[in-house]
């Protein structure tokens, strides 16, 4: 009985396997599907085995079998692959396609690497992201960096939801602030959220505690706050109504910034005295040491609000006899706490102050 062999063009269209190399394997896979009565030539074209023996299945059956091995890769897919060769500019990866896929050096990691050997080794099996369709040579382009990038955003998003404090190393500074890496992503700390007496450029290589301000994958924005992390840590040891000793580090038209143990609190102009004050400069000087009372702790915004007005035995004492205010600070604070207890069931007073203060509250030397 004469069989009609398949053309080379038909095999190329329907399969990534070479007929000469794999026909015996195909026949074995179909062993359970071969009908008891071998169909005649009139029932369809038969496929000959490599040895010339009739294996008794039609072109349609053979095509259906080959379709099981016809992988349809597309950009955006994540597939398993095996590293089988490392080259200076990239790696060749076997993902089961007709041609080995290629991963450029810059796509091997979300972090900067000099050589592929830092990340990969031959024979390693792992996941790869398909970047592009096949080129003219039938080769796909792959990435590990893209997978790490997606998972890094998921991770920092979860950390933000948990309001976690993280530690990260400053690798550069610029006019606006400092740059760090979080889970391999580039993050920015605005200058107004850096709370340290060090010059900004001296922060490089320092590890800073940080809180998340903004996590936006679509806009590729990861913004963090050093100030919020420090304030939160300090807040854990502070309470409203407590008297603390601080040092005036900066004076603005709307108030003074007081360093209270490494973090900055705002003494708003309206909280200096019961008497009207034109400008804080008439009462305070930079580097003055003074007692202040904490009247608000806002962990979410990273702010500590302070008052000397609440410590005045008599209205206007901060203008005429500030030492009297400091000498009686603890007694006046105790009265303040008692007042808070009596007003516990009443709505909280609005302690918000000038927005400019929030933006500049960490810009102290």
N, C-alpha and C positions, 0 to 999 in steps of 0.2 A: 504494500500500500504506500502510495507516494504522499509525502507531507510537503506543505508549503512553508518554508522558513519565513520568519518575520524580517522586515527590512530594518536596516540600521536606523533610518529616520523614525520609524514607528517606536522603536525602543527608546530613543532619545527623548521623544515627546512624552512618553508615559512613565518613565522610570529613571531613577538616578543610579541604577545598578547596571552593570555591564552583563549582557546575556551570556557571554562566553565564560564569565567568572562565576556566575551565580545560578545558572539554570538548574543544576542538580539540587541546590538548596531549595529553590522554589518548588520543585517537584516533591521534595520531601515534605514541605509545609502543606502541600495540597493532598497528601496521601489519604487523609480521611475524607476528602471531598470527591475523590475519583469515583464515578458511577460504576456499578457492577458490570453494566454492559457498555463497552467502549463505543462512543458515538462514531458514526461513519463519517467519511469525508464530506458527505452532503450536509451533515449537521453542523459543520463549522470547520475552520482551519485548525489543524492539529499542530502542536508545537513539539519539535524533536528535541530529545535530550542531546547532551554533548557527545554521547557515544553513538547517536543515531537511532536509539531505540525509541519507540512510540510510547510516551507517558500517558496518552489518552486524555488530554484536556484541551479546551478550545482557546482561541485568542481572547475571547471575552473573559474566560476564567483566569487566564494568565494576567490580563490587564487589571482585573479586580485584585489579584494577589499583590501585584506590584504597587497598587495604589496605597496599600498598607505601609509601604516604605517611602512614600512620596511626601516628605515633610514640607509644609508650607510655612516658611519663616517670614515674619514681617516685622518692621521696626516697632519697638515698644514691647516685644515679647521678652520674657525672661526664660532662658533655657539652661539646661545643664551641659557642660562641656568639659573636655579633657585637654589640659595643656600638653602639647607634644613637642614644641620647639620655641626656644627663646632667641630672638634676634635683637640686634642693637636698637632698632626703631619700634619694635613691637613683638607680639607673641602670636604664634599660630595655634588655633584652637579647633579641636575636632568636636563639632556639635551634631554630626550625623548628616551634614549637607553634602552635596556633590563635591564641593571644594572646601578645603580648610578655611575657616573664618580667621580674620585678622583683627587683633586688638592693638591699637597704637599705644606707645609708652605713656602718653598723657592721659589715657583713659584707664590706666591700671589701678589708680587709687585716688580717693578724694584728697589725700595728702600728697605733698610734693615728694617724688622719689627720683633718684638719679638713675637707677638700673632696675630692670624687671626682676632680677634675682632677689631684691629686697622684699618682694611681695609674692612672687610665683616660683614654682619649681616644676620641672617636667613630670608628667604623670598625675599632677594634681587635678582633682575633679571639683568643680564649683559652679556657681551660677554666673551667667553672663547676660547682659542686657543687649539686645540687638539695636544698633544705632541706625543703620542704613540698609536699604535694599541691596541686592547683588549688584556689583559693578560689571563692567563689560567682560571680566574674566570669571564671572559667576561667584565672586567672593563677597561674603557679608562682613560688615564692620561691627565689632563688639565693644562693650564697655563694662568694667566693674565699677568705675567711678560713679556712673549714673545710679546704680543700685545703692551704693553707699550714700549718695546724695539724698535720695528719696527717704532712706531709712533714718538719716541724720535729722531731717526735718520732722519726721514723725517723733523722734526721740526728744528733740528740744521742745516740740509742741506739748508733749506729755510733761516734761519738766516744768514748763510754764504753768500748766494746769495745776500741778502740785505745789506751785510757788516755791520751788526748790532753790536753795543757794548752791551755786557751783563755784569752783576755783579754776581759773584759767590764766595762762601766761601771756603777758603783753609782748607781742612780737614787733610792733611798730607804733609810732605816734604820728599825728599830723596836726594841722592847725585846729581842727575841730575836736580832737579827742584821741582815743587810743584804740588799737586794733588787737583783737584776740581771736583764738579759734576755739569753737565749741562743737564737739562731735565731728570735727573736721570742717565745719562751716566757719566762714569769716564773720566775726561779730564786731560791732562798733560800740564803744563807750563814749558818749558825748562828754565834752569837757565839764559841763555843768553837773555831771553825775560821777565825776572822779573826786573823791574826798581824801586828799592827802596833802601833806606839806611839801612833798618832794616836787621839784620841777617835773613837768610832764615828760620831758624827754628822758629823764632818769628812771622812768617806770619800765622801760624795756627789759625783759627777762624776769620781771617781778610777777609772782602769782597773786592774783587779786580775788577776793570773794565777790561774787556777782549775783544780781537778781535780774530776771528777765523783764524788760520793758515792752518789747515788741517782737513778735515772731510772725513773719509774713512770708510764706514760701513764694506766693505769686509775685510779689515785688522784690523778692530776694533781700529782705530786710530783717536783720537780727540785731536788735539794739538792747544793750544791757546797762545796768547801773551798779557801780561800786558803792555809791552813797547809800542806796537803799539797803544793800547787804549789811553795811556797817551800822546803819541806823537800826535795822531790825535786831542785830546782835546786841546793840546797846539798849534797845527798848526792852529786851528780855530781862534787863536788870534795873529798869526804871519804872516809875509809876507816876500817874497824875497826882499832883499835890506835893511831890517830893522837892526838897530844896537841894540844889547842886551848886558847886563852885565852878565858874567858867571864866574864860578869857575872851575879851572882845577881839575878833580877828578881822572884821570888816564892817564898815558903816555905809549904809545906803540911805537915800532920802526916805525910804519907807521903814527903816529899822536897822537893827544891828545883828550880825551873825556872831553867836557865842559858841566857842569850842568848849564842849563839856566831855572831856575824856576821849577825844579822838573823833567825835562826830559834831556836826554843826547844828545848832538850834537857832531859830529866829526869834528875836525879841522885837516884835513889831512896835512901831512908834506909838500905837494906841495902847500898848501894854507896858510902857515905861513908867507912866505916872497917871494919876487921876486928873492932874492939871494938863492943860493943853500945851503941847510942845511943837514948835515950828520945825525943828530939825533935830535928829538924834545927836548931831555934833555938839549941840549946846549942853548935853548932859554926859555923853560918853566919849571916850578916846580909845583908839586902837591900842591893844595890849593891856587895857584896864582889867584887873581881876575883880570879880563881883559875884554875889550870890543871886541866883535866879530860881524861880519856881516853875516846874513843868506844869503846863495847863492843858496840853494835848499831845498825844502820841498817835501819829497817822502812819501806820506801817505800810499801807498800800501805796501811799505817795512818798514815803521815805522822809517824813517831816516831823520835827519836834518843835512845838510852839512853847515859848517861854514868857514869863511875866515878872516884872518887879513892882508893877502897880498893885498886884494882889498882896504884896509884902509891906506896903506903906502903912505904918501905924496911923498916920494922918495924911489926908490927900495933899499931894505936893511935896512930901518929904524927900522924894528922889531928886527934886530940884534944889531944895534948901539944905538937906542933911542926909545924904545917901548912906553915911556910916550908921546912922540910926536905923535905917531900913535893914541894913545887913545884920546889925546886932540883934534885931528882933525878928529875923526872918523865920526861924523855926516856929516861934510862937504864932506868928501870923499864918504860917503854912498850916498849922494844926487847926486854926479857925477855918481856914479855907476848906480843908478836908471835911470838917464837920458840916459846913454849908453844903458840900457836895452830897453828903449822906442824906441831909434833909431834903435835898432837891432830886434825889435819886429817881423818883417816879415822874419827874417833870421832863419835857423834851430837852434834849441837849442843846446848849447854846451853840450858835454858829461861830466857830473859831477860825474860819477861813480868812486868810489875809491876802495881800497883794500877790497876783500871779507872778510878777517879776521876782518875788522872793523865792518862789519854788524853783524858778529857772536858774537862779544864781547861788542857791544856798550852799553849794559845795565849792564855789570858786574862791577858795581861801588859800593863802600861802601859809 
